[in-house]
């Protein structure tokens, strides 16, 4: 009995910096939203204080903090 597989399945992608500037910005935006969502989830589920500061490839700064970025950084 053959399993009937036709493809190779999911392949591991090598981690390296993207060369296409447009794709880099789009990927950064999507990953940033996911990272902030995960930080929010850990705050809610575990009751911890979190501060997250991210610098985009274009130089903009994005931050997330619970209860506040400044409060958490001052405590640290």
C-alpha positions as CSV (number, residue, x, y, z in Angstrom):
1,X,0.0,0.0,0.0
2,X,1.5,3.3,-1.0
3,X,0.6,6.4,0.9
4,X,-0.1,8.4,-2.3
5,X,2.1,11.3,-1.4
6,X,2.9,13.5,-4.4
7,X,4.7,16.5,-2.9
8,X,7.7,16.9,-0.7
9,X,5.6,18.5,2.1
10,X,6.6,21.6,4.0
11,X,10.2,22.6,3.6
12,X,12.4,24.6,6.1
13,X,13.3,28.0,4.8
14,X,16.8,29.4,5.5
15,X,16.7,32.5,7.8
16,X,18.5,35.4,6.1
17,X,17.9,39.0,5.5
18,X,15.5,39.8,2.7
19,X,17.0,41.7,-0.2
20,X,13.7,43.1,-1.7
21,X,13.0,46.3,0.2
22,X,9.3,46.2,-0.4
23,X,8.9,42.6,0.8
24,X,11.0,43.5,3.8
25,X,8.6,46.3,4.9
26,X,5.5,44.2,4.4
27,X,7.0,41.3,6.4
28,X,8.2,43.6,9.2
29,X,4.7,45.1,9.5
30,X,3.0,41.6,9.7
31,X,5.6,40.2,12.1
32,X,5.4,43.4,14.3
33,X,1.6,43.0,14.7
34,X,2.0,39.3,15.6
35,X,4.7,40.1,18.1
36,X,2.6,42.8,19.8
37,X,-0.3,40.4,19.9
38,X,1.8,37.8,21.6
39,X,3.0,40.3,24.1
40,X,-0.6,41.3,24.9
41,X,-1.5,37.6,25.3
42,X,1.3,36.9,27.8
43,X,0.2,40.0,29.8
44,X,-3.4,38.7,29.9
45,X,-2.7,35.1,30.6
46,X,0.2,35.4,33.1
47,X,-0.4,38.8,34.6
48,X,3.0,40.1,33.9
49,X,4.3,43.5,32.9
50,X,5.8,43.7,29.4
51,X,7.7,46.4,27.5
52,X,8.6,45.9,23.9
53,X,10.5,48.3,21.6
54,X,11.0,47.6,17.9
55,X,12.9,49.6,15.4
56,X,11.8,49.2,11.8
57,X,14.2,48.9,8.8
58,X,13.3,52.5,7.9
59,X,14.2,53.8,11.3
60,X,10.8,54.3,12.9
61,X,10.3,53.2,16.5
62,X,7.3,51.1,17.6
63,X,6.6,50.2,21.2
64,X,4.1,48.2,23.3
65,X,3.9,48.2,27.1
66,X,1.6,46.9,29.7
67,X,0.7,48.8,31.8
68,X,2.9,51.4,30.2
69,X,6.3,51.2,28.4
70,X,7.8,54.0,30.6
71,X,6.6,52.4,33.8
72,X,8.1,49.0,32.9
73,X,11.4,50.5,31.7
74,X,11.7,52.7,34.8
75,X,11.2,49.7,37.0
76,X,13.9,47.8,35.2
